[in-house]
Amino acid sequence: MAKKPRATQPPASAAEDERVTTLELFFDLVFVFTLTQLSARLHESLSWESLLQSFLIFIILFWMYGGYVWLTNSVPPVTPVRQLLLIAGMAAFLICALAIPNSFQDTGVIFGVGYLIVIIVHGFMYMQAVGWKVGRFVPLNFVSVAFVIAAGFTDGFTQYFFWILAILCHVVTSMLSSGIRFDIKVGHFVERHGLLLLVALGESIIAIGAGIQDLSLPFILAAVMGLILTAGLWWIYFARDEEKARDTMHTRATSDRLRQALGAYFYAFIPMLFGIILMATGIESSIEHLTEQLDPAHAFAFSGGVGLFLLGTIIFRIASGIPQVVYRSIAAVLALLTGLIGTNISAGFQFVSLILIVIGLVLAESAWGVAKQYKKVTSS
């Protein structure tokens, strides 16, 4: 009787090639500083206008961060030249981050110059990967830079108009580059985004330290609650979704894999990451006023941050072909409604409510998973 052939394993070198390098992780740490700056900006002045401004800044920077992820997925930074270029890109992101607090006032041009360097480095490195095919998307990236720099010289409606045009340039760019064949290294791609999310969740822990006034019992309690809430969000993605999404992407054809990469790791990550920014703002405000009522802006920033994160995981699951999003939809709505608790009762009660919602979601999905597995075993 012929032996069943053993499953072939990828060579060790191929597996190593799919690992995220330490330089890429260093790059992500610098990028997450932009999220820290946005959170601090919102905490200092939270209004509809500052929220819109922060979202526009975030979209511009995250779009180009995504460009660097796709870049290093194709061109690993393993040579001295590539490593130096990536460090130059990190410096450019740092310039942008430093200019964030007043980027709609007197540092808008500085932000634009940092963004210009980001684009130059990205375009040059991509040319090494795909040659002159970069002509399909790099020129529009420079047009986007021109709009951002022009916005730094204006104010009012014109300024917002230029920022929106800059974002639209990237939307068009993604359409023009769709004809370029990208052979995604799945292990690297999934791990890179997972590490980004992990570092970003650390942003909410930083918010705990930023809110410290004195090491009293209420502060220690609030700090522990912040850690529990953040750990719950970690659990929802890393214990349930990351591995399933990676397995699904491995089995898909190239075109479907590209669609999953864009839907799950770009569009889904927008609400997840911006939700973390809002949640960090809410945690910092809650720690400062744990026994007091929050103003509606900070209360709903807190609740909306958790709700946005859950919405992002719903989009992530749909794009990755992972079933069962009902519980998360209910939890996202309940999380948003806790803003009423923060404004009418206290920040502490809102904090506890959000923790209970997240824990309830984890338990509900665990029970559903066990029931599904039991049904599968008994039916077979």
Secondary structure, 3 states (H helix, E strand, C coil): CCCCCCCCCCCHHHHHHCCCCHHHHHHHHHHHHHHHHHHHHHHHCCCHHHHHHHHHHHHHHHHHHHHHHHHHHHCCCCCHHHHHHHHHHHHHHHHHHHHHHHCCCCCHHHHHHHHHHHHHHHHHHHHHHHHHHHHHCHHHHHHHHHHHHHHCCCCHHHHHHHHHHHHHHHHHHHHHHHHCCCCCCHHHHHHHHHHHHHHHHHHHHHHHHHCCCCCCHHHHHHHHHHHHHHHHHHHHHHCCCHHHHHHHHHHCCHHHHHHHHHHHHHHCHHHHHHHHHHHHHHHHHHHHCCCCCCCHHHHHHHHHHHHHHHHHHHHHHHHHCCCCCHHHHHHHHHHHHHHHHHHHCCHHHHHHHHHHHHHHHHHHHHHHHHHHHHHHHHHC
